[in-house]
Amino acid sequence: MATAPAHQEESHLLRRIGLYAATAITVGNIVGSGIFRSPHSVAQHLSGFGVVLFAWVLGGVLSICGSLVLAELAVTHPRTGGLYVFIREAFGDTLGFVFGWANLWVIKPTVIASITSVFALYFCQVLHLGKSLEFPVGAAAILILTFINTLGVREGAGTQSLFTTLKVIGIAGLCVAAFTLPAGPAVEAVPAAPHADTSFLQALALAMISILFAYAGWTDSTYVGGEIVEPRRTLPIAIVGGTWLVIAIYVLTNIAYYHVLGADGVAHYEAVGSETLRRLLGEPGARALAVLVAISTFGTTNGAILTGPRVTQAMAADGLLWQPLARLHPQRATPTLALWIQGVLSCLWLWFAGGFEDVSGWFVTTSWLFYGVTIAAVFVYRRHERQGRIAAPVYRAALFPLTPLLFILVTVMIIASDLHDSGWRAAAGVLIAALGFPVYWLWKGRKARAAA
């Protein structure tokens, strides 16, 4: 168990996030640009509507496996910091620090930069702005949302609730249009969809990478656990219920794409959402989709900005980082310094990134590595419970130990595939995370000398 002092910020954090906002954090941080991009990649690997739908449902089930376990961890330690808290309580200060280090330098800044790059792309398309303005637009979005989140957790969560609601309404509108309006002809002839000469299991594994990327984000409501009202009741609903809602959204949206475009169209049009609405509503429909993607990614960016600094603040409150990072604004109870540091790092990643693909490769492997470690923590928690070191939680992960074991197995597959496909970026992200070990030992040695 961890030996550093318990979370000191709990008496200062304000529990102002209700059930709707907590669920909006889960849904909003999962549904970003993935549902508008991933169906094309999946259709290039798998042929046939039934097989594709099965793959999306399978991805949802695997995400539910993680969500069920995460909900048990969250009600056991309903504190701000999320994965950092769970890893630290199970495996100690060292591994907790390494996750927080990776979260600060790689995971959250690259997530924010990658999603913001998509927002800036579509925002500039809607307003007919040049490509040279994409970075200023993206950086402005990061800084504006960072400022909003410094005003208070209610303002940050309220922004998340608003944009999550708008994106869900927009996606529902796309689906209604797909099933009620006649579809026009394709803009250009579409040849038969090519499929790589691989076995079904190989093709399914490749497709699952894109699908599980689209489902990523179900962990994020735990980062604000110390600010959620009635967390032991709210967190399981927000985590598990929010993930089930996303599964329904993704399945329905894929059905809508295939209904309008067919299997060949989904496989050949990269912007499947845009092409779907173009067939239904003409060019105004394509522009409406660009607005929807901008709204969706703007909300996802806000969710990442809201949750990321809570890890940094919790670590500093535990004595594992520079103490000023633990300070909260005296009136607003927000980790202002941690928020602005994250904002600056995110802008730097956005500046050096050439686009979504350039920066997303940095965080996928690193994030899933810590997802697997977090889910493995449930076995340690169960042992601590049997030893009487922690109380039995009010929520239990269903189908234990099948759910965590299945999730860990899939995580190993994702990490291996991403290290193979993403090349040096994936390895570099893991290397930066690994630098947390020597940094922690230096930090620990400095504190020991100071105490002596």
NORSUL-V418878 format. One record per pair of residues at least 6 apart in sequence whose ideal C-beta (glycine too) atoms are under 6 Angstrom apart, sorted by the first residue. I is the first residue (numbers start at 1). GAP is how many residues later the second one is. Records with the same first field share a line. If there is no record, write none. Layout:
# NORSUL-V418878
I->GAP, GAP
This chain:
# NORSUL-V418878
2->86, 87, 90, 91
4->89, 314, 315
5->314
7->72, 310
8->309
9->308
10->216
12->316, 321
13->67, 213, 214, 320
14->319
15->212, 214
16->137, 138
17->140, 207, 210, 211
18->211
19->215
21->136, 140
22->199, 206, 212, 216
23->215, 219
24->136, 137, 140
25->135, 195, 196, 278
26->192, 195, 212, 213, 216
27->137, 215, 218, 219
28->132, 136, 271, 275
29->188, 191, 271, 274
30->187, 188, 216
32->83, 264, 265, 268
33->85, 264
34->180
35->179, 215, 218
36->237, 257
38->172, 176
39->215, 218, 227, 233
40->230, 232
41->169
42->10, 165, 168
43->223, 224
44->223
45->158, 161, 162
46->6, 9, 157, 161
47->148
49->209
55->152, 156
56->155, 194, 195, 198
59->152, 153, 156
60->187
62->348
63->152, 155, 180
64->179
65->338, 341, 342
66->309, 341
67->151, 172, 173, 176
68->329, 330, 335
69->306, 309, 328, 334, 335
70->169
71->165, 168, 169, 324
72->321, 323, 325
73->13
74->148, 151, 161
75->157, 160, 318, 319, 320
76->305, 317
77->8, 12
78->147, 153
79->6, 146, 147
80->145, 146, 230, 234
81->229, 230, 233
82->140, 141
83->291
84->12, 15, 16, 227, 230
86->288, 291
87->8, 9, 12, 286, 287
88->8
90->287, 290
94->346
97->223, 339, 343
98->338
99->271
100->211, 215
101->335
102->264, 331
103->208
104->208
105->327
106->256, 260, 323, 326
107->256, 259, 260
108->196, 200
109->236, 237, 240
110->239, 249, 252, 253
111->193, 252
112->189, 192, 234
113->233, 236, 237, 240, 246
114->242, 245, 246
115->182, 185, 186
116->22, 25, 26, 185, 234
117->238, 239
118->179, 238
119->175, 178, 179
120->14, 17, 18
122->168, 171, 172
123->14, 171
124->9, 10
125->165
126->164, 165
138->212
139->208
142->201, 204, 205
143->200
145->157, 160
146->159, 193, 197
148->7, 11
149->7, 156, 157, 190
150->184, 186, 189
152->180, 182
153->74
156->150
159->143
160->142, 143
163->135, 136
164->135
166->129
167->128, 129, 132
170->122
171->78, 82
175->77, 81
177->103
178->78, 81, 82
181->99
183->77, 96, 97
184->95
190->74, 75, 78
193->71, 74
209->208
218->25
220->87
221->17, 18
223->84, 87
224->86
225->6
228->6
232->162
236->159
257->9, 15, 19
260->16, 19
266->6
269->6
273->16
274->12, 15
277->8, 9, 11, 12
278->7, 8
308->34
309->26, 29, 30, 33
312->13, 26
313->13, 22, 25
315->6
316->7, 9, 10
317->9
324->13
325->12, 13
329->7
349->10
353->6
361->61, 64, 65
362->63, 67
363->66
364->54
365->50, 53, 54, 61, 64, 65
366->63, 64, 67
368->43, 46, 47
369->46
371->40
372->36, 39
375->29, 32, 33
378->26
384->6
385->7
397->6
418->8
419->7
